[in-house]
Amino acid sequence: MSVLPLNLAALDAELGRDPEFVLHARHLTTAIRVLIGQTQSFRIVIRDGALIETDPVVTPFDSYDIQLAGSEEQWEALLSPVPPAFYQDFYPAMLHHGFRVEGDMETIMAYYPVIRRLAEILRAVTNAGASA
């Protein structure tokens, strides 16, 4: 079962209207680069808590503050409707499976609820119809 590539239009719409994501992201200004193996990469740009864009084309020259990166297999497990052990969130996937959460660690820790909610929204968008 392949869930990749992700539907970025659906992700963009969900991020803009998800009340929990919006609440946790207030005051946040950041760019989050998402790397899904060799399959897909994109960047989520947030300024002062507002979603500015989901950029579907990421180059090595695009800046980012936070990077979420893993292989296609790691993303498949993370985004499955019922994730296997230690794939329920980015942090345990990093500790136990080699997933990478990189960048400005101060921002990552201060706004980890945004990152955690992002995982839930990505999972819901991937499994369309599922509620985050």
Secondary structure, DSSP 8 states (H G I E B T S, - for coil): ----S--HHHHHHHHHH-HHHHHHHTT--EEEEEEETTTEEEEEEEETTEEEEEES---TTS--SEEEEE-HHHHHHHHSSS--TT-SSHHHHHHHH--EEEE-HHHHHHTHHHHHHHHHHHHHHHTTT---
